[in-house]
Amino acid sequence: MSTVVLAILALELMILVHELGHLIVAKRVGIIVHTFAIGFGPRLWAVTRGETTYALNLLPVGGYVNMAGEDLDVRQPEVAPDRSFRTKSVGARLAVVCAGPVMNFLLAVLLLGIVAVSFGVPIGVSTRVGTLLPGYPAERAGLRPGDVIIAIDGRPMRDGEEIVRTIHSSNPTPPAQPPSGQAALGRTLTVLVRRDGSRLEIHVPTQYDARQRVWLTGFSPSVIREHLDPVRALGWGAVTTGRDIASYLAAIGGLAMSGRLIGELSGPYTAVKVLGQAAQSGAETFLYITAFFSIIIGLFNLFPLPALDGGRAAFLIVEGLRRRPVDPRREGYIHLVGLALLLCLIIALTVRDIIHPVHIPLP
């Protein structure tokens, strides 16, 4: 239960910083914000400060910032023309709309920076055995975590990368198809290790991994880490976030081109489940996965779909190119229909994920 609570709090943090982005920039450019809300549905708590009511609602699946003039709603109070969303320049409105996803990316930078300071960043792999895969030859042969590999087949090993290369290339060709249910085994390697001050030889068979198309023994060398100071850590977090954004966009593009994008989407249920599993794995994994989801939320909101930030940005770009706005009522109806479809998609994904749980491997 504690990990589920942590997972929900992590999702709420992502929603909070997203909506805070809209709020801060909207106020910065002089737009009146009527409501800042986390969640949808019945209101659990609210307080009014100045022009804005801050609210917490029952269903923790999103949030919203209700700005003066954002949508044509007769229930909104009259405001001075220069305090309305629609009277601001296209650039100012784009800044407000895009501020939410940008805040999600900045949250990822911060979380990864915390990882770099607290746990360190990988800078290489050592000759020490780190983790063993259950049931693989290395475990059966007697290798143990903490063993230091000195040589393989009489060849000295300088670092973990050389160990990996040596094992991967230990057999010249892929094996013949083994009988069903059996692993394809190759050469047996003589591994010289240092354990508790003593040296001993361990004979470890190799096993072919058809998915990766390499030979394995079933262990990973331990990672060498460097703890960074806060400034360098934030820089590393920014570079890593940028790299991840590029790789996720490429993956999303590939799924879209293949027609498998909708099938690969998951809803809030899976997000809470994966974050809960990450919390059980430790603080480092939890921070990594939270940063991952924050980037995904930022990217998803930038999709040029009605009701999303990207959809609103698309209308603003069209307005800038045409030098006149799209009919506000027509745009409002499009966003309303988009919101309804989005909520239906979230419900459908949640039901599917409960009936057919999705497994997402943790790093």
Sequence and secondary structure as in RCSB ss.txt:
>XXXX:A:sequence
MSTVVLAILALELMILVHELGHLIVAKRVGIIVHTFAIGFGPRLWAVTRGETTYALNLLPVGGYVNMAGEDLDVR
QPEVAPDRSFRTKSVGARLAVVCAGPVMNFLLAVLLLGIVAVSFGVPIGVSTRVGTLLPGYPAERAGLRPGDVII
AIDGRPMRDGEEIVRTIHSSNPTPPAQPPSGQAALGRTLTVLVRRDGSRLEIHVPTQYDARQRVWLTGFSPSVIR
EHLDPVRALGWGAVTTGRDIASYLAAIGGLAMSGRLIGELSGPYTAVKVLGQAAQSGAETFLYITAFFSIIIGLF
NLFPLPALDGGRAAFLIVEGLRRRPVDPRREGYIHLVGLALLLCLIIALTVRDIIHPVHIPLP
>XXXX:A:secstr
 HHHHHHHHHHHHHHHHHHHHHHHHHHHTT  EEEEEEEEEEEEEEEEETTEEEEEEEEEEEEEEEETTSS  TT
S    GGGSGGGS HHHHHHHHHHHHHHHHHHHHHHHHHHHHHT EEEEEEEEEEEE TTSHHHHHT  TT EEE
EETTEE  SHHHHHHHHHTSSSS      TT   EEEEEEEEEEETTEEEEEEEEEEEETTTTEEE SEEEEEEE
E   HHHHHHHHHHHHHHHHHHHHHHHHHHHHHT HHHH   HHHHHHHHHHHHHH HHHHHHHHHHHHHHHHHH
HTSS TTSHHHHHHHHHHHHHHTS   HHHHHHHHHHHHHHHHHHHHHHHHHHHHS       
